Amino acid sequence: MAFDLLIKNGMIVDGSGLPRYRGDVAVSDGRIAEIGRLNGAAAKETVDAEGHAVAPGFVDGHTHMDAQIFWDPIGTSSCFQGVTSVVMGNCGFTLAPCRESEADLVFRNLERAEDISRDAMLAGIRWRWESFPQFLDVLDELPKGINYAGYMGHCALRTYVMGQRAFTEEASDDDLARMVHHTKEAIAAGAIGFSTTRSVNHQTSDDKPVASRLAAWSEFESLVKAMGAGLVEVAGEPTGAGSEKARKYYEDLSKLAIESGRPITFGLFNRRTMPGGWRSTFDIIERTIQRGGRMFAQVHSRALNVLLSFETQLPFDKWDLWREMRAKPLSGQKRMLLDPETRRRLVEIASKPYEGPIVRGTEARPPEWDWIFAMTDISGPHRSMAELARQKNTHPVELMIDMALDRDMKFFMMQPVANENQAEALELMKHPRSVVTFSDSGAHVSQIMDSSLQTHLLSHWVREKQAFSLEEAVKLISCDTATQFGFHDRGLLREGMAADMVVFDPDTVGPRMPEVVCDLPAGAKRLRQKADGMKATVVNGQVLLRDNEPTGALPGKLLRKKRR
């Protein structure tokens, strides 16, 4: 009997960290049937992996694809980077539980904090649920290219129970009892866990805190202790790991992990304003483990970069005259920039000190030109606009305009807001209590493009810097991530496990330059990024992408967590 799929002649990097070896992988009924030198084996479909690595599909534990799944069945841009399974619903932001008549309450949480267009959500989502179990049933039915698991989010839960009061009040005893009920119901239905945010960066479009930020610690604690199973993901409260407030916060999380028995995870980055401040957080994580709790940090493979461009956002979008120009299409902006007097006034205005409100999240920050980098290619090294301007004896704003005009307005700059120190980023990745994830795919769609963190790891840290072996890097983004998030039949190439695989060329794999497209519902714009060196991406035994182009297959599944 022929196999369904045969991947031949590849160099197998199995996700365990063990040395690569040459072999074939055969698939039947969505599972790996046999691994070895399968000479003479027949299959309905064959991928010749000569000269390529064959690895488990990559797992991304931090995405916001809850809305995107309704209009983008293959899961771009994650799928282009070899990602086959994602966790969505992070940071308390989900679409359920929610009544259709109150959808604007969850949109209010999502549209600014996660940069997801309300118009796109209104046009692209057909509401067919109220409770979280009903939401999972809808996701089960949707066509999917990759696999999805999801948290239930605290913001949606709070607005479902409290309505508008969720944005202004603490919960009553009755509110809390209802939230506990719905949390248990979601976990029983297969939610991977519960997520929340306490981050000052997460605000509504009218500059108010999102719903879960109004919750007292006792509310969060009660919900976690009521879960009985599943992970807890929290977007952090502190401004720096070295402060007394931050230490207390992480100690409280540690206590909660120990008392509740729930694994707790959160993002952890280095900050140039506080070198090494993250190290004390790992000390707390280690003490938590020793005392019987479980915590782990989610880290990134590069700087967390806000992408600036005339196509998307600039630091001056709300400034005098700039606001008028930026409201025009690119052709109109170009005409204004070519007018000498208008250009002079724009440069003069952009050169003044910023006096507006504090900028949050991944919105464009007021310019510090030594920390804004020209992105003329993907690999770098990228030089600051201040350095380039000094070389040309001009102002960085003048240089930005010139570089944009030279490229027909298609010019990106990078503005790092975290992980600026790459030596510390490497330390974070190498720490045994971290997992390399945190793409935020599906969110900040016109602000950042971090879906490519996996291919950046393979190109930059493996091939260019040789900071990891190929085996070590693949383990970080497959087995390690799958294990931490509880996908125990994925993340390794083993007979009997789910046949999620990626076939890529280690010598050429890497992200391409991002591009701006207007392919969201209602014509909303987003950043999209593909990758080089990707020969095939296999999900549940079917080839989703060949040479990074869709085959038309939609083999993805909803990964519900089974409870006893």
C-alpha positions in Angstrom: 0.0 0.0 0.0 1.4 3.4 -0.9 2.1 6.1 1.6 0.2 9.4 1.3 3.3 11.5 1.2 7.0 10.7 0.9 9.8 13.2 1.6 12.9 11.8 0.1 16.7 12.3 0.3 16.6 15.0 3.0 18.9 15.9 5.9 16.7 15.1 8.9 16.9 17.7 11.7 14.4 16.0 14.0 13.8 18.7 16.6 15.4 16.9 19.4 18.8 18.7 19.1 20.5 15.4 18.1 22.8 15.5 15.0 21.2 15.6 11.6 21.1 12.5 9.4 20.2 11.6 5.9 16.8 9.9 5.4 13.3 9.8 4.2 10.0 10.5 6.0 6.8 8.7 5.0 3.3 9.8 6.0 0.0 8.1 6.2 -3.3 9.4 7.5 -1.8 12.7 8.7 0.9 11.0 10.9 4.5 10.1 10.4 4.4 6.4 9.4 8.1 5.6 8.9 11.5 7.3 9.0 14.6 5.8 7.4 16.1 5.0 4.0 12.9 4.0 2.4 14.2 2.7 -1.0 11.5 1.6 -3.3 8.7 3.1 -1.2 5.7 4.3 -3.2 3.6 7.4 -2.3 0.7 9.3 -3.7 2.8 12.5 -3.5 6.6 12.9 -3.2 8.8 15.8 -2.2 12.5 15.5 -3.2 14.4 17.1 -0.3 17.9 16.6 -1.8 20.1 19.4 -0.4 17.5 20.5 2.1 16.8 20.1 5.8 13.6 18.3 6.9 12.5 19.6 10.2 9.3 19.6 12.4 6.9 22.4 11.6 7.7 25.5 13.7 5.4 26.4 16.6 4.6 30.0 17.5 3.2 30.5 21.0 2.3 34.2 20.8 0.0 35.4 18.1 -3.2 37.4 17.7 -4.7 35.6 14.7 -8.2 35.4 16.2 -9.7 37.8 13.6 -7.3 36.9 10.8 -8.4 33.3 10.8 -11.7 34.4 9.4 -10.3 35.9 6.2 -6.9 34.3 5.8 -7.2 30.5 5.8 -3.5 29.7 5.3 -2.2 31.9 8.1 0.1 34.4 6.4 2.8 35.6 7.1 3.5 32.9 9.6 3.0 30.0 7.2 5.6 31.5 4.8 8.2 31.2 7.6 7.6 27.5 8.2 5.2 27.9 11.1 2.6 25.1 11.2 1.0 25.6 14.6 0.2 28.8 16.5 -1.4 29.9 19.8 -3.7 32.9 19.5 -5.8 34.9 22.0 -2.7 36.2 23.9 -2.7 39.3 26.2 -6.4 38.9 27.1 -7.6 39.8 23.6 -10.1 37.4 22.1 -13.4 37.5 20.2 -15.2 35.3 22.7 -17.2 35.2 24.9 -19.2 38.0 23.2 -22.7 38.6 21.9 -22.9 39.8 18.4 -24.8 42.9 19.5 -21.8 43.8 21.7 -19.0 43.1 19.3 -17.8 46.6 19.5 -16.8 46.0 23.1 -14.2 43.5 22.0 -13.3 45.6 18.9 -12.6 48.4 21.3 -10.1 46.2 23.1 -8.4 45.1 19.9 -8.4 48.0 17.4 -5.7 50.2 19.0 -3.9 47.9 21.4 -3.4 45.3 18.7 -3.7 47.5 15.6 -6.5 45.4 14.0 -8.9 47.4 11.9 -12.5 47.6 13.2 -13.7 48.0 9.6 -11.8 44.8 8.6 -13.3 42.9 11.5 -16.8 44.1 10.7 -16.4 43.2 7.0 -14.5 39.9 7.5 -16.1 38.2 10.5 -19.5 36.5 10.3 -20.6 36.3 14.0 -22.0 32.9 14.8 -21.3 32.5 18.5 -21.8 33.9 22.0 -20.0 31.6 24.5 -16.3 30.5 24.2 -17.3 26.9 23.5 -19.5 28.1 20.6 -16.5 30.1 19.3 -14.3 27.0 19.3 -17.0 25.1 17.4 -17.0 27.9 14.7 -13.2 27.8 14.5 -13.4 24.0 14.1 -15.6 24.5 11.0 -13.4 27.2 9.3 -11.1 26.2 6.5 -7.5 26.3 7.9 -4.1 25.9 6.4 -2.2 25.7 9.7 -3.1 24.6 13.2 -4.5 26.9 15.8 -5.0 26.8 19.6 -6.4 29.6 21.6 -6.7 31.2 25.1 -9.8 32.7 26.4 -9.1 36.3 27.0 -9.7 38.3 30.1 -10.8 41.5 28.2 -13.6 39.7 26.3 -14.6 37.8 29.4 -14.9 41.0 31.4 -16.9 42.9 28.7 -19.2 39.9 28.2 -20.1 39.8 31.9 -19.9 43.5 32.8 -20.6 45.4 29.6 -19.4 49.0 29.5 -18.6 48.8 33.3 -15.7 46.6 32.3 -13.8 49.7 31.2 -14.5 51.7 34.4 -15.1 49.5 37.4 -13.8 46.6 39.5 -15.9 43.5 39.4 -18.6 42.8 42.0 -18.9 39.4 43.7 -21.6 38.5 41.2 -19.5 39.6 38.3 -16.6 37.5 39.5 -18.8 34.4 40.0 -20.0 34.6 36.4 -16.5 35.1 35.1 -15.3 32.0 37.1 -18.1 30.0 35.5 -17.2 31.1 31.9 -13.5 30.5 32.5 -14.2 26.9 33.7 -16.5 26.4 30.7 -13.8 27.6 28.2 -11.1 25.4 29.7 -13.4 22.4 29.6 -14.2 23.1 25.9 -10.6 22.9 25.0 -9.1 26.4 25.4 -5.3 26.2 25.8 -5.7 28.4 28.9 -6.4 32.0 30.0 -4.7 35.2 29.1 -4.8 38.8 30.4 -3.0 42.1 30.1 -2.0 44.5 32.8 0.3 46.5 30.4 0.1 50.3 30.2 0.7 49.9 26.5 -2.7 48.4 26.0 -5.2 51.2 25.5 -8.4 51.8 23.7 -8.7 54.3 20.8 -10.0 56.9 23.2 -6.9 56.6 25.4 -8.5 54.5 28.2 -7.2 51.2 29.6 -8.5 48.0 28.0 -10.9 46.1 30.1 -8.6 43.7 31.9 -6.5 46.5 33.2 -9.4 47.5 35.4 -9.3 44.2 37.2 -8.0 44.0 40.7 -5.2 41.5 41.3 -7.7 39.4 43.4 -9.9 39.1 40.3 -7.1 37.8 38.2 -6.0 35.5 41.0 -9.5 34.1 41.5 -9.8 33.3 37.8 -6.5 31.5 37.6 -7.2 29.4 40.6 -10.6 28.4 39.2 -9.2 27.1 35.9 -8.1 23.7 37.0 -6.1 23.1 33.9 -4.4 25.0 31.1 -1.7 27.7 30.7 -1.8 31.3 31.9 -0.4 34.1 29.7 0.0 37.6 31.0 1.2 40.8 29.3 3.4 42.4 31.9 2.7 45.2 34.3 6.2 46.4 35.2 8.3 49.0 33.4 11.6 47.3 34.3 12.6 44.1 35.9 15.0 45.8 38.3 12.4 48.1 40.0 10.8 47.2 43.3 7.3 47.3 41.7 8.5 44.8 39.1 10.1 42.5 41.6 6.8 42.4 43.6 4.8 41.8 40.4 7.0 38.8 39.4 7.0 37.5 43.0 3.2 37.7 43.0 3.1 35.8 39.7 5.4 33.2 41.2 3.2 32.8 44.3 0.2 32.4 42.0 1.9 29.7 39.9 2.8 27.7 43.0 -0.6 28.0 44.6 -2.7 27.5 41.5 -0.6 24.8 39.9 -1.0 26.7 36.6 2.0 27.3 34.3 2.4 31.0 33.8 4.2 32.6 30.9 5.0 36.1 29.7 7.2 38.0 27.3 10.7 39.1 28.4 12.9 41.5 26.6 16.0 43.6 27.2 15.8 47.4 27.3 18.5 49.8 26.5 17.3 52.0 29.4 17.9 49.1 31.9 20.8 46.9 30.7 20.5 43.4 32.2 17.3 44.2 34.1 15.7 40.9 32.9 18.2 38.7 34.7 16.4 39.1 38.1 13.2 37.8 36.5 15.0 34.6 35.6 16.1 34.3 39.2 12.4 34.5 40.3 11.5 31.9 37.6 14.1 29.6 38.9 13.0 29.9 42.5 9.4 29.3 41.3 10.5 26.0 39.7 12.4 25.0 42.9 9.2 25.5 44.9 7.0 23.4 42.7 5.5 26.0 40.3 6.1 26.5 36.6 6.9 29.7 34.8 8.7 30.3 31.6 9.6 33.4 29.5 8.8 34.1 25.9 11.7 35.8 24.1 12.4 37.1 20.6 15.2 36.4 18.1 15.8 40.1 17.3 14.9 43.6 18.3 11.2 44.4 18.5 11.2 46.8 15.6 8.4 49.3 14.7 8.6 49.7 11.0 8.3 53.3 9.8 7.4 54.3 6.2 5.3 56.6 4.2 3.2 53.6 3.3 2.3 52.9 6.9 3.2 55.1 9.9 5.7 57.9 10.7 6.5 59.6 14.0 5.0 62.9 12.6 1.6 61.6 11.4 -0.4 63.8 13.8 1.9 66.8 13.7 1.0 70.1 12.1 1.1 70.1 8.2 2.3 66.4 8.3 -1.2 65.5 9.4 -2.6 67.2 6.3 0.0 65.5 4.0 -0.4 62.1 5.5 -4.1 62.1 4.9 -3.4 62.1 1.1 -2.6 59.0 -1.0 1.1 58.4 -1.6 1.0 60.2 -5.0 -0.3 63.3 -3.2 2.3 63.1 -0.5 5.0 62.8 -3.1 3.8 66.0 -4.8 3.9 67.9 -1.5 7.4 66.6 -0.8 8.6 67.8 -4.2 7.4 71.3 -3.5 10.4 73.1 -2.0 8.5 75.5 0.3 6.2 72.7 1.6 9.2 70.4 2.1 11.1 73.2 4.1 8.1 73.6 6.4 7.7 69.9 6.9 11.4 69.5 7.8 11.2 72.5 10.2 8.1 71.1 12.0 9.6 67.5 12.2 12.8 69.0 13.7 11.1 70.5 16.7 10.9 68.7 20.1 7.9 66.4 20.7 5.4 67.9 23.1 2.4 65.5 22.7 1.1 62.7 24.8 3.1 59.5 25.7 3.2 57.1 22.8 2.3 53.5 23.7 2.8 50.0 22.3 4.1 49.8 18.7 2.9 53.1 17.5 5.6 55.3 16.0 7.6 56.9 18.7 8.9 60.5 18.6 12.2 60.3 16.6 15.5 59.6 18.2 17.5 59.5 15.0 20.4 57.5 16.5 17.9 54.8 17.2 16.1 54.8 13.9 17.7 52.6 11.2 17.5 52.7 7.4 16.2 49.3 6.2 17.4 49.2 2.7 17.9 45.5 2.8 16.8 42.7 5.1 20.1 41.4 6.5 22.0 44.6 7.4 24.0 45.7 9.3 21.5 48.6 9.4 22.9 52.1 10.0 21.2 54.8 11.9 19.6 57.7 10.1 21.6 60.0 12.3 24.9 58.4 11.1 23.9 58.5 7.5 22.7 62.1 7.8 26.0 63.2 9.4 27.9 61.6 6.5 25.8 63.6 4.0 25.9 66.8 6.1 22.1 67.0 6.2 19.2 66.6 8.7 17.8 63.1 9.2 14.3 64.3 8.1 15.8 65.6 4.9 17.6 62.3 4.4 14.4 60.3 5.1 12.5 62.3 2.5 15.3 61.9 -0.1 15.5 58.2 0.5 11.8 57.8 0.2 11.6 59.8 -3.0 14.4 57.9 -4.5 12.5 54.6 -3.9 9.1 55.9 -5.1 8.0 56.3 -1.4 8.7 52.6 -0.6 11.3 53.0 2.1 11.3 51.4 5.5 13.0 52.5 8.7 13.3 50.4 11.9 12.6 51.9 15.3 13.5 49.4 18.0 11.4 49.6 21.1 12.8 46.6 22.9 15.7 44.0 22.6 18.0 46.7 21.3 21.0 44.9 22.7 21.6 41.9 20.5 24.2 40.3 22.9 21.5 40.3 25.6 18.9 39.0 23.1 21.2 36.1 22.5 21.5 35.5 26.3 17.7 35.5 26.5 17.4 32.9 23.7 20.0 30.6 25.3 18.5 30.7 28.8 17.0 27.3 29.7 13.8 28.9 31.1 12.9 30.8 27.9 11.2 29.8 24.7 11.8 31.6 21.4 8.5 32.8 20.1 6.4 36.0 20.4 5.8 37.0 16.7 2.5 38.8 17.5 1.3 37.6 14.1 -2.1 38.9 13.3 -1.7 42.0 15.4 0.1 45.4 14.9 -0.5 44.6 11.2 0.7 47.9 9.9 3.3 48.5 12.6 5.6 45.5 13.0 6.5 42.4 11.0 7.8 39.8 13.4 6.2 36.7 11.8 9.7 36.0 10.5 11.4 35.5 13.8 12.0 31.8 13.0 13.6 32.3 9.6 15.7 35.2 11.1 16.9 32.8 13.8 18.0 30.3 11.0 19.6 32.9 8.8 21.1 35.4 11.2 22.0 33.4 14.3 22.7 30.1 12.7 24.2 30.9 9.3 25.7 34.3 9.8 26.7 34.5 13.5 27.0 30.7 14.1 25.7 31.3 17.6 23.6 28.2 17.3 24.0 25.0 15.4 21.1 24.2 13.0 20.0 21.4 15.3 19.9 23.7 18.3 18.0 26.4 16.5 15.4 24.0 15.1 14.9 22.6 18.6 14.2 26.1 20.0 11.3 26.7 17.5 9.9 23.2 17.3 10.3 20.8 20.1 10.9 23.3 22.9 8.0 25.5 21.9 5.6 22.6 21.3 6.5 21.1 24.7 6.1 24.3 26.6 2.7 24.9 25.1 1.6 21.3 25.5 1.5 20.1 21.8 3.0 16.8 22.7 2.3 15.1 19.4 4.1 17.9 17.5 7.6 19.4 17.4 9.5 16.2 16.7 10.0 13.9 13.8 9.0 10.6 15.3 6.9 7.8 14.0 3.3 8.2 15.1 3.5 11.9 15.6 1.5 14.5 13.6 3.1 15.1 10.2 3.8 18.8 10.5 7.1 19.4 8.6 9.1 22.1 6.9 11.7 21.4 4.1 14.2 24.3 3.7 17.6 25.1 2.4 19.9 26.0 5.3 22.2 27.9 3.0 19.5 30.3 1.7 16.7 30.3 4.2 15.8 33.7 5.5 13.1 36.4 5.5 12.5 38.6 2.5 11.9 42.4 2.8 8.4 43.1 4.1 5.9 44.7 1.8 2.7 46.8 2.3 -0.5 45.3 0.9 -4.1 46.2 1.2 -5.7 42.8 1.2 -7.6 42.8 4.5 -11.4 43.0 4.4 -12.6 46.6 3.7 -9.3 47.2 2.0 -7.4 47.7 5.2 -3.6 47.6 4.9 -1.1 45.4 6.5 2.6 44.3 6.3 3.3 41.0 4.7 6.6 39.0 4.5 7.7 35.9 2.7 10.9 33.9 3.0 13.6 32.4 0.8 14.8 28.8 0.9 11.5 27.2 1.7 10.8 24.2 -0.5 7.7 22.7 1.2 5.6 23.2 4.3 3.5 20.2 5.4 0.6 20.3 7.8 -1.1 17.2 9.1 0.5 15.2 6.3 -0.6 17.5 3.4 1.6 19.9 1.5 0.3 23.4 2.3 3.0 25.3 0.4 5.5 24.3 -2.3 8.3 26.8 -2.9 6.3 29.0 -0.6 3.2 29.1 -2.8 -0.1 27.7 -1.7 -1.1 24.3 -3.1 -4.8 24.8 -2.4 -4.8 22.2 0.4 -6.2 23.4 3.8 -5.2 20.7 6.2 -5.0 22.7 9.4 -6.9 21.9 12.6 -8.1 23.5 15.8 -6.0 22.0 18.5 -8.3 21.7 21.5 -6.7 20.7 24.8 -8.3 17.5 25.9 -9.3 17.5 29.6 -10.0 14.5 31.8 
